[in-house]
Amino acid sequence: MKINVHYFAAVREALGRDAETLETQAPTLAALRDELIARGEPYAAALARGKAVRAALDRAMQDEGAALHEDAEVAFFPPVTGG
């Protein structure tokens, strides 16, 4: 499925990009995060397990068990972001 992923604050800075469109078979936010980490650097460092990273799905905060769907809008960001 095709999804749109947005990165904010320190995650965006570490990746050097603010968004991308991906093809994925990841069923959940957790699986997507693991898929991105498996890409290696800089994703592995920016989204590492144990690192405080929040996720939103379709502009609503979600836990990592939330199910992805075609054309989902996903965002990854640190727990506190500035304006």
C-alpha positions, 0 to 999 in steps of 0.5 A: 500500500502507498502511504505518506510519511512526515517527519518533524523536529529532530527526526526531520533534522536527522533524516534531512527530509520532511516527508516521503511517499512509501510503498509498504506492507507494514500492517501497523505503525510499529511495523512501519517504524521497524521497516524504516529502522531496517533501512539503516542510517540515518533512519536507524538512529532517528527512529531507534527503539528506546528513543522517544518518538511519537506517531500520528496516523491521519493527524491523530495521536496513536499508539504503535498498534494502530493499523495502517491503510492505503493513503494513510498519513503518518507522522513521526516526531519527538514527544515535545515539538516547538512552534 
